[in-house]
């Protein structure tokens, strides 16, 4: 559904050892999505794929010359 849903799921994973054990039992994206949905996180496989792509793009942009702009820049 959204990057926010994925972020909320990751937050839950960071704070729950039990949930991390359940995630460890997942063998593919479909299992991860099923786990998340069983806990009422509105996640789908595309969210997992798109998050990786978005993170890679954000990382590249922050390292590139294009990412070096101040908030006061007007151009």
Phi, psi and omega in degrees: 000312183197165176294332178295320179295318178295318178298320179295320178295315178298319178301316179298320179298320181295336185250006182222110177296323179298316179294322177297322176296320178296318179296323179301332178281352180281134182253353180200176181300322181298321177295320179295315179297317179299317178299311181300315180295326179296340179256015177069026170268126183278078185242148171222171185300322180301326178299320180294317181291311183295326180296319178297317179293317180296317179297319179296318180294317179297320179296314179299314183298320181292333179272341185279165177298332179294333182280352183264078178225142178274164178293338181274354182294137182250355181251000000 
